[in-house]
Amino acid sequence: DVISSIREIEIDKAERGMLQLQLPYTAVLHIPDRTTVLELRSLITEDLPQKNYRCEFQSIELFLGILISSGANIKIVEPDWLRQKIVELAKKAIENNEE
């Protein structure tokens, strides 16, 4: 699955000493589906009220790719710039693939 593949990539990077030494990005996601929460548990650092979850991640592109490829009902609550980025990526994907 996608999460397992991501973990393998991260382990490979760590083994090669290529992980960047930086503070992780954080985001708050609204995830109404418990199954999706379980699937994304490796990214979730805190359970918040009203089915919101704080996540930490090193790569913006990888994180957004996970969210999109999950096909789940997930909303980025914050930060605004990350929510806007996923909207822009989705619009571009639609434009590039419309017939």
C-alpha positions as CSV (number, residue, x, y, z in Angstrom):
1,D,0.0,0.0,0.0
2,V,1.0,3.7,-0.3
3,I,2.0,4.2,3.3
4,S,4.2,1.1,3.3
5,S,5.9,2.4,0.2
6,I,6.5,5.8,1.8
7,R,8.0,4.2,4.9
8,E,10.4,2.2,2.7
9,I,11.4,5.3,0.8
10,E,12.1,7.1,4.1
11,I,14.1,4.2,5.5
12,D,16.2,4.1,2.4
13,K,16.9,7.8,2.7
14,A,17.8,7.4,6.3
15,E,20.2,4.5,5.6
16,R,21.9,6.6,2.9
17,G,22.2,9.6,5.3
18,M,20.0,11.8,3.0
19,L,17.3,12.8,5.5
20,Q,17.3,16.6,5.8
21,L,17.8,17.9,9.3
22,Q,14.9,20.3,9.5
23,L,11.8,20.8,11.6
24,P,8.9,18.9,10.2
25,Y,5.9,20.7,8.6
26,T,2.6,20.4,10.5
27,A,-1.0,20.3,9.3
28,V,-4.4,19.7,10.9
29,L,-6.6,17.4,8.9
30,H,-10.3,16.7,9.3
31,I,-10.8,13.0,8.8
32,P,-14.3,11.7,9.5
33,D,-13.5,8.0,8.6
34,R,-11.9,5.9,11.3
35,T,-10.3,3.5,8.7
36,T,-8.5,6.5,7.1
37,V,-7.3,7.6,10.5
38,L,-5.8,4.2,11.1
39,E,-4.2,4.2,7.6
40,L,-2.6,7.6,8.2
41,R,-1.6,6.9,11.9
42,S,2.1,7.0,11.1
43,L,1.7,10.7,10.1
44,I,-0.7,11.6,13.0
45,T,1.0,13.1,16.0
46,E,-2.1,14.3,17.9
47,D,-5.8,13.6,18.0
48,L,-7.8,16.8,18.3
49,P,-11.5,17.4,18.9
50,Q,-14.2,17.0,16.2
51,K,-12.3,14.3,14.2
52,N,-9.4,16.6,13.5
53,Y,-5.8,15.3,13.6
54,R,-2.4,17.0,13.8
55,C,0.1,15.5,11.4
56,E,3.8,16.0,10.9
57,F,5.7,15.4,7.7
58,Q,9.1,16.2,6.0
59,S,8.1,16.5,2.4
60,I,5.1,18.6,1.2
61,E,4.9,16.8,-2.1
62,L,5.0,13.3,-0.5
63,F,2.3,14.4,2.1
64,L,0.0,15.8,-0.5
65,G,0.5,12.7,-2.7
66,I,-0.5,10.5,0.2
67,L,-3.6,12.5,0.8
68,I,-4.6,12.5,-2.9
69,S,-3.8,8.9,-3.5
70,S,-5.8,7.8,-0.4
71,G,-9.0,8.7,-2.2
72,A,-10.5,9.4,1.2
73,N,-12.7,12.2,2.5
74,I,-9.9,14.4,4.0
75,K,-9.9,18.2,4.4
76,I,-6.8,20.2,5.2
77,V,-8.0,22.5,8.1
78,E,-4.7,24.3,8.4
79,P,-2.4,25.7,7.3
80,D,-4.2,27.7,4.6
81,W,-1.2,27.7,2.2
82,L,-1.2,23.9,2.2
83,R,-4.9,23.7,1.5
84,Q,-4.5,26.1,-1.4
85,K,-1.6,24.1,-2.7
86,I,-3.6,20.9,-2.9
87,V,-6.5,22.8,-4.6
88,E,-4.1,24.2,-7.2
89,L,-2.6,20.7,-7.8
90,A,-6.1,19.2,-8.2
91,K,-7.2,21.9,-10.6
92,K,-4.1,21.4,-12.7
93,A,-4.6,17.6,-12.8
94,I,-8.2,18.1,-13.9
95,E,-7.2,20.6,-16.6
96,N,-4.5,18.4,-17.9
97,N,-6.7,15.3,-18.1
98,E,-10.1,16.7,-19.3
99,E,-11.2,15.5,-22.7
